[in-house]
Amino acid sequence: MQAERENLDEGERVIEARLAAIIESSFDAVIAKDLNSVITDWNPAAERMFGYTAAEAIGRSITMLIPPHLMSEETDIIRRIRANERIESYETVRLRKDGSTVFVSLTVSPIRNTRGEVVGASKIARDVTQTKESERRIRVLLREINHRVKNQYAVILSLIRETGLSSVSIDEFQAKIRTRIASLAASHDLLVRSEWTGSTLAELVKAQLSPFGHEELVTISGPLVSISPNAVQNLGMAFHELGTNSAKYGVLAGRGGTVTVSWSLGRGAAPELKVTWDEVFDEPLEPEPQGGRGFGTVVLERVTPAALDGRARSERTASHITWTLEAPASSVLAADGGGDA
C-alpha cells in the first residue's frame, strides 16, 4: 500500500509539473484567484500583457485590472463560480499597469480542492486587440465602400445623361459610355488596391492614359503625392477626357508631338496643387470640331474643379492645348499625401 501511495504521489507530482510548465510557457495570460477575488497565481504571459510582475500582482485584488464601469463583471463571475455555474468565454476590456486598455477574450474555470469544493477560479486571457482593430477597420472600410459605390452610381447616371445629350447615334453613345465607364473602373481598381485610401497622382495618370497607347509620347513629372479617393475619381475623369480628345484629334492619334502631364505643390499655410496637361503638336492643329460644349468640356471646366474646390482653365492654339487645374492641397491630397520631390 505504501509503495502504491508513493507511486500515486509521484504521478501527481509529474502531472503538476507538466501543468506548471504548460502555464509557464503559455502565450495567454493565466491568472488564478480565490473567492475573494485575490490573485494567487500569475504567469509570465500575464506580466507581458498587463505590465505587473508576479510579485506586484499576487496578493492584490483582480479588480486592479478591471475598468470602473465594468466592475460588475467580477461580482457576477464570483457569484456564478460559487453557484457552480458554467461561464462561457466572452470578450471584454482590461487595464494595464500604465493605464492603457487591452481587449481580451476571457475563459473562466472553477478551481476545486481535493474534496471537490470550489475554492477559486482560473482565468485565461487572450489579447484580441489586433483582432478588434481589424474588425473596426473592416467596418469603416465597408461604410466607405458603400458611400463610394453610391457616388459611383450617381456619376454613372450623369455619364449616361450627358453622353446621351452629346451623341448623334446609338453607336456613338455606346462607344463613349463604354470608354467612360472603363475609365471609372480603372480609378476604382487603384482605390481597391490601396484599400480606399487613395492613389499616387503618377499612378492615376498612367492608369488613365495607358488604354490610348503611345506611352513614348507622354512625359509625367511632379513630386510624389498621394491623392484622396474623391480626387482619384474626379481627376481620373479629367485625364480620361483629355486622353480621349488627344486620341481623336491630337498627339495620341499618332499625328506627332508630345504630351506632358506635370504637377507642383505650393508652400505656405494653404498650399495648392497645380496640375497641367500640355499637348504640343509637330504640325498645326486642325480646327476644333464643332458641336458645342460636350461632356468632356463640362468635366474639365466645371465638374472636376468644383469637386476639388479649385479652378481650371483651358487654352487652345494651333500648336498646343493646355489644361491647368489649381486646387487647395487639402481638397486633393490624401491624409498622408506627402509631397517629396
PyMOL commands that set and color helices and strands:
alter all, ss='L'
color gray80, all
select helices_A, chain A and resi 2-25+44-50+54-57+62-65+68-70+72-82+129-166+170-193+201-212+215-217+229-249+251-253+295-307+329-332
alter helices_A, ss='H'
color red, helices_A
select strands_A, chain A and resi 29-34+39-42+90-95+101-112+118-127+199-200+218-221+224-227+257-265+272-281+311-316+320-328+333-340
alter strands_A, ss='S'
color yellow, strands_A
deselect
rebuild
show_as cartoon
